[in-house]
């Protein structure tokens, strides 16, 4: 089992030739989620070989332009490509009004179902669930209403211990699914074989926490505790900590402290301010507090096992 995360954009504020705003593509248990959609996201999707048709769910963190100005363009392109599959969009209240007004005034209504799930709660809530995956909001503290998102795999089926099963000829292939579901097996002579003697535990579920723009906010730690991987914004270095507080952003050191407090396995930082010429400095600063820190870089793919 693994998660696959493709960084489409990782810089803050205005797009530049080699610096695109926030957008990520997450593949988790047969789902393909787009997280934020800054300006130019659809170009980045093409550049890095992500098929548009795979995207069925889009999660927008907040209504600042560098996180959603690419959304109406992507929606319109889906229309031009004759999409028929429904598209679900999760984001702050007001997002539907913004997008539908643009579609109305440009006479560009979609021929596919466009479904908005608007958010306004200051408490974490379950917003998506199926047999394989759950998605929770992670309320953040920014200048406007903002959520991060926690993507969690559900516990999978148990794994067959084929060597143990082979010792009992009366166990047939048709019994395998019951064993995977955790059931014991009763032999014809009445002996009950405990499930754990015939199967192995399933792989531990993986999880990915995406924490967009926020001031240093330890209140999120219980919500993202033990996440397999955490992405956390790191707009500034320590030299601009006062500015981070004023603009309600985070420094690389503070992002690493959140990772340390939450005891996550891996930290990815991004949303770099354009005032810094060497983004390696962000990794250096963060690793003072959390060694397993990596930089978000456009086109970089993280395989999270």
C-alpha positions as CSV (number, residue, x, y, z in Angstrom):
1,X,0.0,0.0,0.0
2,X,1.2,3.5,-0.7
3,X,0.1,7.1,-1.3
4,X,1.3,9.0,-4.2
5,X,1.5,12.8,-4.0
6,X,2.4,15.0,-7.0
7,X,3.3,18.6,-6.3
8,X,1.8,20.8,-9.0
9,X,2.5,24.1,-7.4
10,X,4.2,25.1,-4.1
11,X,4.8,28.8,-4.0
12,X,2.8,31.6,-2.4
13,X,1.3,34.8,-3.8
14,X,1.5,35.5,-7.6
15,X,2.5,32.9,-10.2
16,X,5.9,33.4,-11.9
17,X,7.6,31.6,-14.7
18,X,9.1,28.9,-12.5
19,X,6.9,29.4,-9.4
20,X,3.3,28.2,-9.4
21,X,0.8,28.6,-6.5
22,X,-0.5,25.8,-4.5
23,X,-2.0,22.6,-6.1
24,X,-1.4,19.0,-5.3
25,X,-2.7,15.7,-6.8
26,X,-3.1,12.8,-4.3
27,X,-3.6,9.2,-5.2
28,X,-4.9,7.1,-2.3
29,X,-6.7,3.7,-2.5
30,X,-8.0,4.1,-6.0
31,X,-9.0,7.7,-5.5
32,X,-7.6,10.7,-7.2
33,X,-8.0,14.0,-5.3
34,X,-7.0,17.5,-6.3
35,X,-6.0,19.6,-3.4
36,X,-6.2,23.4,-4.0
37,X,-6.2,24.8,-7.5
38,X,-4.1,27.9,-7.9
39,X,-3.8,29.7,-11.1
40,X,-2.4,27.6,-13.9
41,X,-3.2,24.2,-12.3
42,X,-4.6,22.7,-15.4
43,X,-1.4,23.5,-17.3
44,X,0.6,21.9,-14.5
45,X,-1.7,18.8,-14.7
46,X,-0.8,18.5,-18.3
47,X,2.9,19.2,-17.8
48,X,3.2,16.4,-15.3
49,X,1.0,13.8,-17.0
50,X,-2.0,13.8,-14.7
51,X,-5.1,12.7,-16.7
52,X,-8.0,15.2,-16.2
53,X,-10.6,12.4,-16.3
54,X,-9.3,10.9,-13.0
55,X,-10.2,13.9,-10.9
56,X,-13.7,13.5,-9.3
57,X,-13.1,15.4,-6.0
58,X,-11.5,18.7,-5.5
59,X,-10.7,20.2,-2.0
60,X,-10.2,23.9,-1.7
61,X,-8.6,25.2,1.5
62,X,-9.7,28.9,1.4
63,X,-10.7,31.7,-0.9
64,X,-7.4,33.4,-1.5
65,X,-6.5,33.5,-5.1
66,X,-3.3,31.5,-5.0
67,X,-5.4,28.6,-3.8
68,X,-8.4,28.6,-6.1
69,X,-8.1,31.0,-9.1
70,X,-7.4,28.0,-11.4
71,X,-10.6,26.3,-10.5
72,X,-13.1,27.9,-12.9
73,X,-10.6,27.4,-15.8
74,X,-10.4,23.7,-14.9
75,X,-14.1,23.3,-14.7
76,X,-14.5,25.0,-18.1
77,X,-11.9,22.8,-19.7
78,X,-13.8,19.7,-18.4
79,X,-16.8,21.1,-20.2
80,X,-14.8,21.5,-23.5
81,X,-13.6,17.9,-23.1
82,X,-17.3,16.7,-23.0
83,X,-16.9,15.4,-19.5
84,X,-20.0,13.5,-18.2
85,X,-18.8,12.3,-14.8
86,X,-19.9,14.3,-11.8
87,X,-17.4,16.6,-10.1
88,X,-17.5,17.2,-6.3
89,X,-15.9,20.4,-5.0
90,X,-15.4,20.9,-1.2
91,X,-14.5,24.4,0.1
92,X,-15.6,27.4,2.1
93,X,-19.0,28.8,1.9
94,X,-19.1,31.3,-0.9
95,X,-17.1,29.2,-3.4
96,X,-20.3,28.0,-5.2
97,X,-21.4,31.6,-5.6
98,X,-18.1,32.7,-7.1
99,X,-17.9,29.8,-9.6
100,X,-21.5,29.8,-10.7
101,X,-21.5,33.5,-11.3
102,X,-18.5,33.1,-13.6
103,X,-20.2,30.3,-15.4
104,X,-23.4,32.2,-15.7
105,X,-21.9,35.4,-17.1
106,X,-19.8,33.5,-19.6
107,X,-22.7,31.3,-20.6
108,X,-20.5,28.3,-19.8
109,X,-22.8,26.0,-17.8
110,X,-21.4,22.5,-17.5
111,X,-23.1,19.6,-19.1
112,X,-21.8,17.3,-16.3
113,X,-23.1,17.4,-12.7
114,X,-21.1,20.0,-10.7
115,X,-21.7,19.4,-6.9
116,X,-20.5,21.8,-4.3
117,X,-20.0,20.9,-0.6
118,X,-19.6,24.2,1.2
119,X,-18.0,24.3,4.6
120,X,-18.4,26.7,7.5
121,X,-17.7,24.7,10.7
122,X,-14.9,25.7,13.0
123,X,-14.8,22.0,14.2
124,X,-13.3,19.1,12.4
125,X,-15.9,17.2,10.5
126,X,-16.0,14.1,8.2
127,X,-16.8,15.4,4.7
128,X,-16.2,12.3,2.5
129,X,-16.3,8.6,3.2
130,X,-16.6,5.4,1.3
131,X,-15.4,1.8,1.8
132,X,-11.8,2.7,1.4
133,X,-11.1,6.3,2.4
134,X,-12.2,9.0,4.9
135,X,-11.6,12.8,4.6
136,X,-11.8,15.1,7.6
137,X,-11.4,18.9,7.7
138,X,-8.6,20.4,9.8
139,X,-9.7,23.9,10.8
140,X,-6.8,26.4,10.6
141,X,-6.2,30.0,11.7
142,X,-5.7,32.3,8.7
143,X,-7.0,35.7,7.7
144,X,-10.1,34.1,6.1
145,X,-12.0,30.9,6.9
146,X,-9.5,28.1,6.1
147,X,-9.4,24.3,6.3
148,X,-6.7,21.8,5.9
149,X,-7.7,18.2,5.1
150,X,-6.8,14.8,6.5
151,X,-7.0,11.9,4.1
152,X,-7.1,8.5,5.8
153,X,-7.2,5.0,4.4
154,X,-9.6,2.6,6.1
155,X,-8.2,-0.6,7.6
156,X,-8.0,-3.2,4.8
157,X,-8.7,-6.9,4.6
158,X,-6.6,-9.4,6.5
159,X,-3.9,-11.2,4.4
160,X,-4.1,-15.0,3.8
161,X,-1.4,-17.1,5.4
162,X,-1.2,-19.6,2.5
163,X,1.2,-21.9,4.2
164,X,-1.1,-22.3,7.3
165,X,-4.2,-22.7,5.1
166,X,-2.5,-25.4,3.0
167,X,-2.4,-27.7,6.1
168,X,-6.2,-27.9,6.0
169,X,-7.4,-29.4,2.7
170,X,-11.1,-28.7,3.5
171,X,-10.5,-25.0,3.4
172,X,-11.4,-24.1,-0.2
173,X,-11.0,-21.0,-2.3
174,X,-14.6,-20.0,-1.7
175,X,-13.8,-19.7,2.1
176,X,-11.0,-17.2,1.5
177,X,-13.1,-14.0,1.6
178,X,-14.5,-15.0,5.0
179,X,-11.0,-15.4,6.3
180,X,-10.0,-12.0,4.8
181,X,-13.0,-10.5,6.6
182,X,-11.7,-11.8,9.9
183,X,-13.9,-14.8,10.5
184,X,-12.7,-18.0,12.2
185,X,-13.0,-21.3,10.4
186,X,-14.8,-24.4,11.8
187,X,-13.5,-27.8,10.6
188,X,-15.9,-30.6,9.9
189,X,-14.9,-32.3,13.2
190,X,-16.0,-29.2,15.1
191,X,-12.5,-27.7,15.7
192,X,-12.5,-23.9,15.5
193,X,-9.4,-22.4,13.8
194,X,-8.9,-18.9,15.0
195,X,-8.6,-16.4,12.2
196,X,-5.2,-15.1,13.4
197,X,-3.7,-18.6,12.8
198,X,-4.8,-18.5,9.1
199,X,-4.2,-14.9,8.3
200,X,-1.9,-12.0,8.8
201,X,-2.8,-8.5,10.1
202,X,-3.6,-6.1,7.3
203,X,-1.1,-3.3,6.5
204,X,-1.5,-0.3,8.7
205,X,-3.7,2.4,7.1
206,X,-1.8,5.4,5.7
207,X,-2.8,9.0,6.1
208,X,-2.0,12.3,4.6
209,X,-2.6,15.7,6.3
210,X,-2.6,18.8,4.2
211,X,-2.3,22.0,6.2
212,X,-2.6,25.1,4.1
213,X,-2.2,28.7,5.1
214,X,-2.2,29.3,8.9
215,X,-0.5,31.0,11.7
216,X,1.4,28.7,14.1
217,X,-1.5,26.8,15.4
218,X,-0.8,23.8,17.8
219,X,-4.5,23.2,18.2
220,X,-4.4,21.1,15.1
221,X,-2.0,18.6,16.6
222,X,-4.6,16.2,18.0
223,X,-6.4,16.1,14.6
224,X,-3.2,15.1,12.7
225,X,-1.6,13.0,15.3
226,X,0.6,10.2,13.9
227,X,-0.2,11.0,10.3
228,X,2.0,9.1,7.9
229,X,2.8,12.3,6.1
230,X,2.1,16.0,6.8
231,X,2.3,18.9,4.4
232,X,2.5,22.2,6.2
233,X,2.8,25.6,4.8
234,X,6.1,27.4,5.5
235,X,5.9,30.8,4.0
236,X,8.8,32.4,5.9
237,X,12.0,31.7,7.7
238,X,12.7,32.6,11.3
239,X,14.0,36.0,10.2
240,X,10.4,37.0,9.3
241,X,8.6,35.5,12.2
242,X,7.0,38.8,13.1
243,X,5.6,39.1,9.6
244,X,4.4,35.5,9.8
245,X,2.3,36.5,12.8
246,X,1.0,39.6,11.1
247,X,0.0,37.8,7.9
248,X,-1.1,34.7,9.7
249,X,1.4,32.4,8.1
250,X,4.0,30.0,9.5
251,X,7.8,29.7,9.4
252,X,9.7,26.6,8.5
253,X,10.8,26.1,12.1
254,X,7.2,26.4,13.3
255,X,5.9,23.9,10.7
256,X,8.6,21.5,11.9
257,X,7.5,22.0,15.5
258,X,4.0,21.0,14.5
259,X,5.3,17.9,12.9
260,X,7.3,17.1,16.0
261,X,4.4,17.6,18.3
262,X,2.1,15.5,16.1
263,X,4.6,12.7,15.8
264,X,4.1,12.4,12.1
265,X,6.4,10.2,10.1
266,X,7.3,12.7,7.4
267,X,7.0,16.4,6.8
268,X,6.7,18.2,3.5
269,X,6.9,22.0,3.5
270,X,6.0,24.6,0.8
271,X,4.2,27.8,0.0
272,X,7.5,29.7,-0.1
273,X,7.6,33.5,-0.1
274,X,9.2,34.9,-3.3
275,X,11.5,37.1,-1.2
276,X,13.8,34.1,-0.6
277,X,16.2,33.1,-3.3
278,X,17.4,29.7,-1.9
279,X,14.6,27.5,-0.7
280,X,17.1,25.0,0.6
281,X,17.2,27.3,3.6
282,X,13.7,26.2,4.5
283,X,14.7,22.6,4.8
284,X,17.8,23.5,6.8
285,X,15.7,25.5,9.3
286,X,13.0,22.9,9.6
287,X,15.4,20.0,10.1
288,X,16.7,21.7,13.3
289,X,13.4,20.5,14.8
290,X,12.2,17.6,12.5
291,X,14.8,15.6,10.6
292,X,12.6,13.9,8.1
293,X,11.6,17.1,6.4
294,X,11.4,17.5,2.6
295,X,10.8,20.4,0.3
296,X,7.7,20.6,-2.0
297,X,9.1,21.1,-5.5
298,X,7.0,21.4,-8.6
299,X,6.8,18.1,-10.4
300,X,8.2,16.2,-7.4
301,X,6.4,12.9,-6.7
302,X,6.3,11.5,-3.1
303,X,5.6,7.8,-2.7
304,X,4.5,7.5,0.9
305,X,4.7,3.9,2.2
